[in-house]
Every structure is written in structure tokens, then in C-alpha cells.
């Protein structure tokens, strides 16, 4: 499992979205990004579908996930 606590693009609050990791400043779960990418969406689509999520945040999440997988 990826430790999202060191990724500045995300946050978690037990009182919001059932405590799921979300893109900072939004209610969009990080898992939504990976689900959409698995379904064939492009990053540009995801950003268009989820206003408030920035390209910089998506890049930070993807880079964090990649680094976490390399360390495993």
C-alpha cells in the first residue's frame, strides 16, 4: 500500500469523504484518478471532469506512486 502522507498534493480528513485520501482542496479521491486511467481516460480528461484538481497535483500523485513502487 502506498503511504500518501508524504505527498503534498493530497490530504485526508476523517470527517470528509469517509477519510479517503483526496486531492488537496477538493473532495476528489485519489483512487478516482487511478480508476479513470485504468478505464482509458487521459489525464487531460480527468482534469476536465474534476474541476479543482490541477495538472500539478495529478503529476505529483503519479510521481509519488511511481517512487513508492520503486522503493517496494
Phi and psi restraints in degrees (value plus and minus 20) as a CYANA .aco file:
   2 UNK   PHI    -102.1   -62.1
   2 UNK   PSI     115.6   155.6
   3 UNK   PHI    -109.8   -69.8
   3 UNK   PSI      82.8   122.8
   4 UNK   PHI    -101.2   -61.2
   4 UNK   PSI     -27.1    12.9
   5 UNK   PHI     -82.5   -42.5
   5 UNK   PSI     -41.4    -1.4
   6 UNK   PHI    -120.1   -80.1
   6 UNK   PSI     -10.8    29.2
   7 UNK   PHI    -117.5   -77.5
   7 UNK   PSI      94.6   134.6
   8 UNK   PHI     -89.4   -49.4
   8 UNK   PSI     -31.6     8.4
   9 UNK   PHI    -104.0   -64.0
   9 UNK   PSI     -26.8    13.2
  10 UNK   PHI    -148.6  -108.6
  10 UNK   PSI     144.2   184.2
  11 UNK   PHI    -171.0  -131.0
  11 UNK   PSI     143.2   183.2
  12 UNK   PHI    -161.1  -121.1
  12 UNK   PSI     114.7   154.7
  13 UNK   PHI    -155.9  -115.9
  13 UNK   PSI     100.3   140.3
  14 UNK   PHI     -77.5   -37.5
  14 UNK   PSI     -38.1     1.9
  15 UNK   PHI    -111.0   -71.0
  15 UNK   PSI     -25.4    14.6
  16 UNK   PHI    -142.9  -102.9
  16 UNK   PSI     115.6   155.6
  17 UNK   PHI      28.5    68.5
  17 UNK   PSI      23.1    63.1
  18 UNK   PHI      35.6    75.6
  18 UNK   PSI       7.1    47.1
  19 UNK   PHI      59.4    99.4
  19 UNK   PSI      -8.4    31.6
  20 UNK   PHI     -91.3   -51.3
  20 UNK   PSI     133.7   173.7
  21 UNK   PHI     -90.2   -50.2
  21 UNK   PSI     109.0   149.0
  22 UNK   PHI    -147.3  -107.3
  22 UNK   PSI     140.8   180.8
  23 UNK   PHI     -85.0   -45.0
  23 UNK   PSI     111.2   151.2
  24 UNK   PHI     -72.0   -32.0
  24 UNK   PSI     111.4   151.4
  25 UNK   PHI      62.4   102.4
  25 UNK   PSI     -14.6    25.4
  26 UNK   PHI    -152.1  -112.1
  26 UNK   PSI    -198.6  -158.6
  27 UNK   PHI    -133.4   -93.4
  27 UNK   PSI      -1.9    38.1
  28 UNK   PHI    -107.1   -67.1
  28 UNK   PSI      95.4   135.4
  29 UNK   PHI     -85.8   -45.8
  29 UNK   PSI     124.2   164.2
  30 UNK   PHI     -78.9   -38.9
  30 UNK   PSI     -56.1   -16.1
  31 UNK   PHI     -80.1   -40.1
  31 UNK   PSI     -48.0    -8.0
  32 UNK   PHI     -81.3   -41.3
  32 UNK   PSI     -55.8   -15.8
  33 UNK   PHI     -81.7   -41.7
  33 UNK   PSI     -71.2   -31.2
  34 UNK   PHI     -87.1   -47.1
  34 UNK   PSI     -56.8   -16.8
  35 UNK   PHI     -83.6   -43.6
  35 UNK   PSI     -63.5   -23.5
  36 UNK   PHI     -86.9   -46.9
  36 UNK   PSI     -60.5   -20.5
  37 UNK   PHI     -84.6   -44.6
  37 UNK   PSI     -60.7   -20.7
  38 UNK   PHI     -80.8   -40.8
  38 UNK   PSI     -54.0   -14.0
  39 UNK   PHI    -101.9   -61.9
  39 UNK   PSI     -17.6    22.4
  40 UNK   PHI      80.2   120.2
  40 UNK   PSI     -16.7    23.3
  41 UNK   PHI     -89.6   -49.6
  41 UNK   PSI     133.3   173.3
  42 UNK   PHI    -112.5   -72.5
  42 UNK   PSI     137.8   177.8
  43 UNK   PHI     -77.9   -37.9
  43 UNK   PSI     -60.4   -20.4
  44 UNK   PHI     -81.7   -41.7
  44 UNK   PSI     -55.6   -15.6
  45 UNK   PHI     -83.4   -43.4
  45 UNK   PSI     -68.6   -28.6
  46 UNK   PHI     -77.0   -37.0
  46 UNK   PSI     -64.8   -24.8
  47 UNK   PHI     -84.4   -44.4
  47 UNK   PSI     -57.1   -17.1
  48 UNK   PHI     -89.1   -49.1
  48 UNK   PSI     -57.3   -17.3
  49 UNK   PHI     -97.2   -57.2
  49 UNK   PSI     -43.4    -3.4
  50 UNK   PHI    -144.5  -104.5
  50 UNK   PSI      58.8    98.8
  51 UNK   PHI     -75.3   -35.3
  51 UNK   PSI     120.6   160.6
  52 UNK   PHI      84.6   124.6
  52 UNK   PSI     -46.5    -6.5
  53 UNK   PHI    -106.5   -66.5
  53 UNK   PSI     110.5   150.5
  54 UNK   PHI    -122.1   -82.1
  54 UNK   PSI     141.4   181.4
  55 UNK   PHI     -80.5   -40.5
  55 UNK   PSI     -59.0   -19.0
  56 UNK   PHI     -81.7   -41.7
  56 UNK   PSI     -59.8   -19.8
  57 UNK   PHI     -85.6   -45.6
  57 UNK   PSI     -64.5   -24.5
  58 UNK   PHI     -81.6   -41.6
  58 UNK   PSI     -65.1   -25.1
  59 UNK   PHI     -80.5   -40.5
  59 UNK   PSI     -63.3   -23.3
  60 UNK   PHI     -82.7   -42.7
  60 UNK   PSI     -60.7   -20.7
  61 UNK   PHI     -85.6   -45.6
  61 UNK   PSI     -65.8   -25.8
  62 UNK   PHI     -84.9   -44.9
  62 UNK   PSI     -60.8   -20.8
  63 UNK   PHI     -86.0   -46.0
  63 UNK   PSI     -61.0   -21.0
  64 UNK   PHI     -83.1   -43.1
  64 UNK   PSI     -62.9   -22.9
  65 UNK   PHI     -83.3   -43.3
  65 UNK   PSI     -62.5   -22.5
  66 UNK   PHI     -83.3   -43.3
  66 UNK   PSI     -64.9   -24.9
  67 UNK   PHI     -82.7   -42.7
  67 UNK   PSI     -59.0   -19.0
  68 UNK   PHI     -84.6   -44.6
  68 UNK   PSI     -58.7   -18.7
  69 UNK   PHI     -90.6   -50.6
  69 UNK   PSI     -55.8   -15.8
  70 UNK   PHI     -86.0   -46.0
  70 UNK   PSI     -55.2   -15.2
  71 UNK   PHI     -96.2   -56.2
  71 UNK   PSI     -40.2    -0.2
